[in-house]
Amino acid sequence: MLFKDFLSDTGLADAFDGRCPPTFHAAYLSPGRSQQRIDFILVPDSVAVEGSDELFTDKVSLPSGPDYISDHICLTATISLP
């Protein structure tokens, strides 16, 4: 409710249109804690969001073995300016 009120009051829109993908990997959390979304891409209502996605979601090959390249999952959006 607070987030929706914030968007309404500021005239901003969530580039993920209400989808709430987690933005950090569960592997870095304490036992019993769940993933959450802590990062957002907010755009003015007048900006068209053509697409949104997440990066760094999978492990990659590193010299020490497969691991995440970052503890965060990166959010990305393609927008069109008016």
Secondary structure, DSSP 4 states (H G I P E B T S, - for coil): -HHHHHHHHHTEEETTTT----SB-GGGSPTT---------EEETTSEEEEEEEES-S-B--TTSSB-S-SBPEEEEEEE--
